[in-house]
Amino acid sequence: MASYPVSVISLTNPTGGDRLGSSTVPHSTQHINLNNELTALFTQLITNGTLYLGGSTTDSSWRLRLSGNDLYVEHYETDTWVEYVKIEGA
């Protein structure tokens, strides 16, 4: 189950000595956790059309916004969203 958007997930980074079958950092668990979090993020973006990285009205926040087939990367500055990148869809 994903932690987003309720909390930030806590992941344990493997070290060079950890094997794939490590009981400390199980390889499959790392994939499961990452897959769950990415699914939650993409579901939020696709379902609501907007994904906030920070608050929706907080200076220095970022958001990804879908409009039609286009994806926008925007930054909140002095009470307004400023477009930084537009990726045009097909």
JOQUIMO-V25361 format. One record per pair of residues at least 24 apart in sequence whose ideal C-beta (glycine too) atoms are under 10 Angstrom apart, sorted by sequence separation. I is the first residue (numbers start at 1). J is the second residue. D is the distance in Angstrom with one decimal. If there is no record, write none. Layout:
# JOQUIMO-V25361
I/J/D + I/J/D
This chain:
# JOQUIMO-V25361
9/33/6.4 + 50/74/9.3 + 52/76/9.0 + 57/81/9.5 + 9/34/8.9 + 56/81/9.4 + 11/37/8.9 + 45/71/8.6 + 9/36/8.4 + 9/37/5.7 + 8/37/9.6 + 3/33/8.8 + 2/33/8.5 + 9/40/9.6 + 1/33/9.6 + 4/36/8.7 + 2/35/9.1 + 3/36/8.3 + 4/37/5.8 + 2/36/4.3 + 3/37/6.8 + 4/38/9.2 + 6/40/9.7 + 1/36/6.4 + 2/37/5.2 + 4/39/9.3 + 5/40/7.3 + 1/37/10.0 + 2/38/8.6 + 4/40/4.3 + 5/41/8.8 + 2/39/6.7 + 3/40/7.9 + 4/41/6.0 + 2/40/3.6 + 1/40/8.9 + 2/41/8.3 + 4/43/9.2 + 5/44/6.7 + 4/44/7.3 + 2/43/8.8 + 2/44/9.9 + 5/51/9.2 + 4/51/9.5 + 5/52/8.7
